[in-house]
Amino acid sequence: MQLYLDTGNIDEIREIAGWGVVDGVTTNPSLLAKEAGRGDYRALLKEICDVVKGPVSAEVTAEDAEGMLRQAKSLVNISEHIVIKVPCIAEGLRATAMMFEEGIRVNMTLVFSALQAILAANAGAAYVSPFVGRLDDIGHEGVDEVEKIRAVYDNYDIDTQIIFASTRHPEHALQAALIGADICTMPAKVFRQMVKHPLTDSGIKRFLDDWSKTGFSID
């Protein structure tokens, strides 16, 4: 399973990408709004692409298909790594079909059902992003919906990749891997939580304490 970082913060991206575990980045208008005042929007996206050197999702803000396509053509000129995020609405589906014809990769976002995921794949989306945490927030089992999407896509050998999105905690990342999501996108805090374990910390302390008693040196 590939791991994406869900943020627009270049400092977080440099930190986690430095671990060697980040395959791509997902952004959205809300995440990038937090970075207002840190430079030009397009320059920020370019910097993210240069650091990650993998798929970087940038979302359109137009509400009509023609406007979405126009914005998409502008965004993909920033870097070869740019993937266009399009909301799962009727105009978004129409725009996705148009972008598919233009060879523009689409990440269909704000997906909350397997039915929407079927439409996204048929329109030509390269990625589909079911929002698990937001489904959990309203009392639905978000993971169950991703399982349905996985089953449908496997039934028909659909190439659209499933991005397990709106990841709230490390258990979500594990569930994503267990059900076969192609990608899990997570905020930096979840990456940091995943790497931590109290037994790892106590084990390191014990090894270092014992090593200090030997008088040996590696250097």
Secondary structure, DSSP 8 states (H G I E B T S, - for coil): -EEEEE---HHHHHHHHTTT---EEE--HHHHHTTTTSS-HHHHHHHHHHHH-S-EEEE---SSHHHHHHHHHHHTTT-TTEEEEEESSHHHHHHHHHHHHHT--EEEEEE-SHHHHHHHHHHT-SEEEEBHHHHHHTT--HHHHHHHHHHHHHHTT---EEEEBS--SHHHHHHHHHHT-SEEEE-HHHHHHHH--HHHHHHHHHHHHHHHHH-----
